[in-house]
Amino acid sequence: MLNKKKCRAGHAAQRAFTIVEAVMVMVILGMIGMMAMPRYSAFAATQQLEGAARRITADLSLAQKQARRTSTGQPVTFNLAQSRYQLVGLKHPDHPKIPFDIGLGDEPYRARIVSVSFGGDAQLVYDGFGKPDSAGQVVIAVGAYQKTIEVDLGTGRARALPTVIVIPDPVIPVDPIEPIDPLEPPPHTGGGGHVIAQ
């Protein structure tokens, strides 16, 4: 009888995890998560950027079709500071009581407009035939990823160019230069030409 109790206790101990094993599993899972996080962040940023580019391209196509349909000019105004654009005079298709105003900084895009250039201004106007008043481009970004949407002058067609990664220039701290007093003698140098501190 005593032998059966020992056997059961030993058998139960073999089925359970020790605290060390549980900690090791958590450490391994944490390391896998840390390796996957940058990839997930990059994936999410590119998906948001692609979505914003598709939205702008589709809305510019809509503006061109609206201009042709009504045979009147259809302006599209971009607001660089707020990362917004508006199809002037149109109502939002999902919310007919509000103007057609899109905020790229909002969900689901979280993008910013880096630059806008349509003949020197931030407004594109399609005439009654669907021809733009000028060629131009809109550059949008999410994190380090940028995408350019170009509008062709001949056709008025908007198209998104491939995504690029923009790596900022490193900031190198510079020590301030001490002014040289012309009346002070120059510092002594050793044989190698390096200034020796006095």
C-alpha positions as a LaTeX table, in Angstrom:
\begin{tabular}{lrrr}
\hline
Residue & $x$ (\AA) & $y$ (\AA) & $z$ (\AA) \\
\hline
Met1 & 0.00 & 0.00 & 0.00 \\
Leu2 & 2.80 & 2.37 & 0.83 \\
Asn3 & 4.42 & 1.48 & $-2.44$ \\
Lys4 & 1.29 & 2.53 & $-4.42$ \\
Lys5 & 1.26 & 5.98 & $-2.75$ \\
Lys6 & 4.91 & 6.56 & $-3.63$ \\
Cys7 & 4.24 & 5.47 & $-7.19$ \\
Arg8 & 1.28 & 7.84 & $-7.56$ \\
Ala9 & 3.20 & 10.77 & $-6.08$ \\
Gly10 & 6.16 & 10.14 & $-8.38$ \\
His11 & 3.88 & 9.74 & $-11.40$ \\
Ala12 & 2.08 & 13.02 & $-10.67$ \\
Ala13 & 5.39 & 14.84 & $-10.33$ \\
Gln14 & 6.41 & 13.67 & $-13.79$ \\
Arg15 & 3.25 & 15.15 & $-15.41$ \\
Ala16 & 3.57 & 18.64 & $-13.90$ \\
Phe17 & 5.78 & 21.51 & $-15.14$ \\
Thr18 & 8.36 & 22.99 & $-12.88$ \\
Ile19 & 8.52 & 26.74 & $-12.37$ \\
Val20 & 11.82 & 26.81 & $-14.26$ \\
Glu21 & 10.24 & 25.16 & $-17.32$ \\
Ala22 & 7.31 & 27.60 & $-17.25$ \\
Val23 & 9.67 & 30.60 & $-17.00$ \\
Met24 & 11.77 & 29.26 & $-19.90$ \\
Val25 & 8.66 & 28.93 & $-22.09$ \\
Met26 & 7.63 & 32.50 & $-21.24$ \\
Val27 & 11.14 & 33.81 & $-22.04$ \\
Ile28 & 11.16 & 32.02 & $-25.40$ \\
Leu29 & 7.68 & 33.33 & $-26.27$ \\
Gly30 & 8.77 & 36.85 & $-25.28$ \\
Met31 & 11.81 & 36.64 & $-27.53$ \\
Ile32 & 9.70 & 35.43 & $-30.46$ \\
Gly33 & 7.28 & 38.30 & $-29.83$ \\
Met34 & 10.10 & 40.86 & $-29.79$ \\
Met35 & 11.39 & 39.53 & $-33.12$ \\
Ala36 & 7.93 & 39.62 & $-34.70$ \\
Met37 & 6.94 & 43.11 & $-33.50$ \\
Pro38 & 9.05 & 45.16 & $-35.96$ \\
Arg39 & 7.79 & 43.07 & $-38.86$ \\
Tyr40 & 4.20 & 43.53 & $-37.74$ \\
Ser41 & 4.71 & 47.29 & $-37.36$ \\
Ala42 & 6.19 & 47.54 & $-40.85$ \\
Phe43 & 3.34 & 45.46 & $-42.27$ \\
Ala44 & 0.72 & 47.63 & $-40.55$ \\
Ala45 & 2.39 & 50.85 & $-41.79$ \\
Thr46 & 2.52 & 49.66 & $-45.40$ \\
Gln47 & $-1.10$ & 48.52 & $-45.27$ \\
Gln48 & $-2.23$ & 51.90 & $-43.92$ \\
Leu49 & $-0.19$ & 53.67 & $-46.60$ \\
Glu50 & $-1.60$ & 51.47 & $-49.38$ \\
Gly51 & $-5.12$ & 52.08 & $-48.12$ \\
Ala52 & $-4.62$ & 55.86 & $-48.06$ \\
Ala53 & $-3.13$ & 55.80 & $-51.57$ \\
Arg54 & $-6.06$ & 53.74 & $-52.90$ \\
Arg55 & $-8.48$ & 56.16 & $-51.24$ \\
Ile56 & $-6.88$ & 59.25 & $-52.80$ \\
Thr57 & $-6.68$ & 57.58 & $-56.22$ \\
Ala58 & $-10.33$ & 56.50 & $-56.07$ \\
Asp59 & $-11.50$ & 59.94 & $-54.90$ \\
Leu60 & $-9.57$ & 61.71 & $-57.67$ \\
Ser61 & $-11.18$ & 59.35 & $-60.18$ \\
Leu62 & $-14.57$ & 60.16 & $-58.65$ \\
Ala63 & $-13.87$ & 63.90 & $-58.98$ \\
Gln64 & $-12.95$ & 63.44 & $-62.64$ \\
Lys65 & $-16.14$ & 61.44 & $-63.32$ \\
Gln66 & $-18.23$ & 64.03 & $-61.47$ \\
Ala67 & $-16.75$ & 66.83 & $-63.61$ \\
Arg68 & $-17.57$ & 64.90 & $-66.80$ \\
Arg69 & $-21.07$ & 64.00 & $-65.59$ \\
Thr70 & $-22.02$ & 67.57 & $-64.70$ \\
Ser71 & $-19.88$ & 69.26 & $-67.41$ \\
Thr72 & $-18.58$ & 71.67 & $-64.77$ \\
Gly73 & $-15.30$ & 72.10 & $-62.97$ \\
Gln74 & $-14.70$ & 69.88 & $-59.94$ \\
Pro75 & $-12.05$ & 71.14 & $-57.49$ \\
Val76 & $-10.15$ & 68.90 & $-55.08$ \\
Thr77 & $-8.45$ & 70.90 & $-52.33$ \\
Phe78 & $-5.63$ & 69.46 & $-50.19$ \\
Asn79 & $-4.81$ & 70.77 & $-46.69$ \\
Leu80 & $-1.19$ & 69.90 & $-46.00$ \\
Ala81 & $-1.16$ & 71.10 & $-42.37$ \\
Gln82 & $-4.13$ & 68.93 & $-41.35$ \\
Ser83 & $-3.48$ & 66.03 & $-43.78$ \\
Arg84 & $-6.98$ & 66.40 & $-45.22$ \\
Tyr85 & $-8.52$ & 66.85 & $-48.63$ \\
Gln86 & $-11.96$ & 67.81 & $-49.85$ \\
Leu87 & $-13.94$ & 67.28 & $-53.03$ \\
Val88 & $-15.49$ & 70.74 & $-53.04$ \\
Gly89 & $-19.25$ & 70.82 & $-53.56$ \\
Leu90 & $-19.76$ & 67.07 & $-53.18$ \\
Lys91 & $-21.40$ & 65.33 & $-50.26$ \\
His92 & $-19.73$ & 62.39 & $-48.55$ \\
Pro93 & $-21.05$ & 59.13 & $-50.07$ \\
Asp94 & $-21.37$ & 57.44 & $-46.66$ \\
His95 & $-22.76$ & 60.52 & $-44.87$ \\
Pro96 & $-24.84$ & 62.59 & $-47.35$ \\
Lys97 & $-25.40$ & 65.48 & $-44.92$ \\
Ile98 & $-21.71$ & 66.37 & $-44.57$ \\
Pro99 & $-19.17$ & 67.61 & $-47.14$ \\
Phe100 & $-16.84$ & 65.16 & $-48.88$ \\
Asp101 & $-13.89$ & 65.78 & $-46.55$ \\
Ile102 & $-11.33$ & 63.04 & $-45.87$ \\
Gly103 & $-8.87$ & 63.12 & $-42.96$ \\
Leu104 & $-5.91$ & 60.89 & $-43.77$ \\
Gly105 & $-4.59$ & 61.26 & $-40.21$ \\
Asp106 & $-7.71$ & 59.54 & $-38.87$ \\
Glu107 & $-8.41$ & 55.82 & $-38.68$ \\
Pro108 & $-7.95$ & 53.60 & $-40.60$ \\
Tyr109 & $-5.11$ & 55.35 & $-42.46$ \\
Arg110 & $-3.11$ & 57.33 & $-39.87$ \\
Ala111 & $-1.18$ & 58.85 & $-42.77$ \\
Arg112 & 0.14 & 62.36 & $-43.26$ \\
Ile113 & 0.40 & 64.44 & $-46.39$ \\
Val114 & 4.08 & 65.28 & $-46.90$ \\
Ser115 & 3.71 & 67.49 & $-49.97$ \\
Val116 & 1.19 & 68.57 & $-52.59$ \\
Ser117 & 2.02 & 70.20 & $-55.89$ \\
Phe118 & $-0.51$ & 70.90 & $-58.63$ \\
Gly119 & 0.86 & 73.74 & $-60.73$ \\
Gly120 & 2.32 & 75.42 & $-57.66$ \\
Asp121 & $-0.75$ & 75.15 & $-55.42$ \\
Ala122 & $-2.60$ & 72.56 & $-53.35$ \\
Gln123 & $-5.74$ & 72.45 & $-55.49$ \\
Leu124 & $-6.52$ & 70.28 & $-58.50$ \\
Val125 & $-9.47$ & 71.23 & $-60.71$ \\
Tyr126 & $-10.96$ & 68.88 & $-63.29$ \\
Asp127 & $-12.75$ & 70.79 & $-66.07$ \\
Gly128 & $-16.09$ & 69.73 & $-67.60$ \\
Phe129 & $-14.28$ & 67.27 & $-69.86$ \\
Gly130 & $-12.42$ & 65.64 & $-66.96$ \\
Lys131 & $-9.08$ & 67.24 & $-67.85$ \\
Pro132 & $-7.01$ & 68.49 & $-64.90$ \\
Asp133 & $-5.87$ & 72.11 & $-64.79$ \\
Ser134 & $-2.31$ & 70.88 & $-64.17$ \\
Ala135 & $-0.31$ & 67.74 & $-63.64$ \\
Gly136 & 0.95 & 67.15 & $-60.15$ \\
Gln137 & 1.48 & 64.85 & $-57.26$ \\
Val138 & 0.59 & 64.17 & $-53.65$ \\
Val139 & 3.16 & 62.52 & $-51.38$ \\
Ile140 & 1.80 & 60.70 & $-48.32$ \\
Ala141 & 3.63 & 58.89 & $-45.53$ \\
Val142 & 3.10 & 56.51 & $-42.65$ \\
Gly143 & 6.19 & 56.25 & $-40.47$ \\
Ala144 & 9.26 & 55.86 & $-42.70$ \\
Tyr145 & 7.21 & 54.69 & $-45.68$ \\
Gln146 & 6.20 & 57.14 & $-48.44$ \\
Lys147 & 4.02 & 56.85 & $-51.50$ \\
Thr148 & 3.50 & 59.31 & $-54.35$ \\
Ile149 & 0.20 & 59.67 & $-56.22$ \\
Glu150 & 0.67 & 61.29 & $-59.63$ \\
Val151 & $-1.99$ & 62.92 & $-61.80$ \\
Asp152 & $-1.33$ & 62.84 & $-65.55$ \\
Leu153 & $-2.02$ & 66.10 & $-67.40$ \\
Gly154 & $-3.20$ & 64.42 & $-70.61$ \\
Thr155 & $-5.62$ & 61.85 & $-69.19$ \\
Gly156 & $-6.27$ & 63.18 & $-65.68$ \\
Arg157 & $-5.71$ & 59.66 & $-64.41$ \\
Ala158 & $-4.29$ & 59.30 & $-60.89$ \\
Arg159 & $-1.88$ & 56.48 & $-60.16$ \\
Ala160 & 0.15 & 55.46 & $-57.15$ \\
Leu161 & 3.87 & 54.89 & $-57.55$ \\
Pro162 & 5.76 & 52.19 & $-55.62$ \\
Thr163 & 6.34 & 52.66 & $-51.91$ \\
Val164 & 9.72 & 53.97 & $-50.80$ \\
Ile165 & 11.38 & 53.91 & $-47.40$ \\
Val166 & 12.77 & 57.24 & $-46.23$ \\
Ile167 & 15.56 & 57.01 & $-43.69$ \\
Pro168 & 16.21 & 60.34 & $-41.96$ \\
Asp169 & 19.72 & 61.72 & $-41.88$ \\
Pro170 & 21.41 & 61.06 & $-38.55$ \\
Val171 & 21.80 & 64.04 & $-36.27$ \\
Ile172 & 25.43 & 64.45 & $-35.33$ \\
Pro173 & 26.05 & 66.69 & $-32.33$ \\
Val174 & 28.61 & 69.37 & $-33.01$ \\
Asp175 & 30.74 & 70.94 & $-30.30$ \\
Pro176 & 30.61 & 74.70 & $-30.41$ \\
Ile177 & 33.76 & 76.23 & $-31.79$ \\
Glu178 & 35.52 & 78.53 & $-29.40$ \\
Pro179 & 36.29 & 81.93 & $-30.89$ \\
Ile180 & 39.95 & 82.60 & $-31.57$ \\
Asp181 & 41.45 & 85.67 & $-29.93$ \\
Pro182 & 43.91 & 87.21 & $-32.40$ \\
Leu183 & 45.96 & 88.68 & $-29.52$ \\
Glu184 & 46.42 & 85.28 & $-27.81$ \\
Pro185 & 49.44 & 83.19 & $-28.90$ \\
Pro186 & 48.62 & 79.93 & $-30.71$ \\
Pro187 & 48.58 & 76.71 & $-28.65$ \\
His188 & 51.70 & 74.54 & $-28.54$ \\
Thr189 & 51.70 & 71.50 & $-30.72$ \\
Gly190 & 53.60 & 68.29 & $-30.39$ \\
Gly191 & 55.60 & 66.84 & $-33.28$ \\
Gly192 & 52.47 & 65.21 & $-34.82$ \\
Gly193 & 50.58 & 68.44 & $-35.36$ \\
His194 & 47.86 & 67.68 & $-32.78$ \\
Val195 & 46.97 & 70.32 & $-30.23$ \\
Ile196 & 48.15 & 69.44 & $-26.76$ \\
Ala197 & 45.99 & 70.64 & $-23.89$ \\
Gln198 & 47.73 & 73.11 & $-21.64$ \\
\hline
\end{tabular}
